[in-house]
Amino acid sequence: MIIKYSKMKAGGAVQIDIIGDIHGCYAEFVALTKKLGYDWTNGFPVHPRGRKLGFVGDLTDRGPESLQTIETVYSLVENDLAYYVPGNHCNKLYRFFLGRNVQITHGLETTVAEYHASSAKKQSIIKRKFISLYENAPLYARLDGGNLIIAHAGIRQDYIGRYDKKVQTFVLYGDITGETNPDGTPVRRDWAKHYKGTAWIVYGHTPVKEPRIVNRTINIDTGCVFGGALTALRYPEMETVSVPSSVPYVPEKFKSFD
């Protein structure tokens, strides 16, 4: 069974390596965990000194190996070796698996194509595992006695402890204005520069060329699926570790801040 995070021990000494948006870049995920000292003998990464992994969401879409990424993260969570919170792409894939009417665009088409190319047996397994992974995940994870929060697109200080619809929209999509950019993506406010809380907020969602630390927030989505890098934050050391992407670089996909 999947262990709900509400039952996990959140206090005490937490040693965790939090990985940015994977988006199906499984080879880079393997390379990054090995660089962090994880052993893959069991078919998924296990740290010899008991460190855990953390995932900021958006495991799938756009990259070449979304299904394998799902299976590995499922195994990690099932064995109490990782913390996972969903991203907006995770939410859309979940709704697809439920049979909801979703648009197969913005990257979901790659995951759906990979899924449809699989055997009926594998499709059944992947669907069951992802639905279970998603339904047992918290909207955001509060760890280390509340000193660390993992949230896909971040979270405002006054939203911490809340789980209503407004907070869900913020955590999955960021501080959106309701307007759209020319490429169809939503316009987002820079919430991090206004954050005054004491907890570290670790998030992704918006690709940046380098890990971005503002106040006590850090964006570790360095755009692996757009040719950047896959990045992990080592906590509590607050050190970042990255591996380069194997796909072509798409500069317009990266956000610049003034």
C-alpha angles and dihedrals in degrees: 000000000000113000113228114230091230085071095048121100103255099173130070129046108347120192110182138159108212116202126205127231108318098187093189095309091136098160090057090047090055092046093049095050091049089051087053090054101259120149121223099195092117094049094262132061117279123175116224092220096048101258116156131220126235128202125202093203135255094098092162147039132071095025126091103248111041096140094054089048090054093050094049096047089046090054091048094051092043089056093046091247099120147033117226130187122182128248130204091269089052090052092051093048089049090054090048091054090050089056095249121154103262130157111252092221143100092054101319089100091069093053092045091050091051090047094049091048090059127088119269089250093053091045090055092049095047093047092050094046096048095046089050092046092050098043093050095047123100119237086242132354123240108198141167094037092309094308092112129045125184112199125161100232096011131258136248117244093243091051095059108114093024127103104179126130094270091054091046091054091049095047094048101038108018129235095327122186098204091251125107134224121234090265091056097255118130121261109246131198119230096251093169095070089060096047113117101168127123097227118089111245112206115190147145132189097115113070114231128181093235132015105281119219116189120166102320096332128099128191109206098177099113093170103255092170089053095052099271119105142284109244136195129194115217109216133232088011090061091216123140124220123190142182122201122253121251094214129083118280116253105191097187091064093067122090120230121202127204 
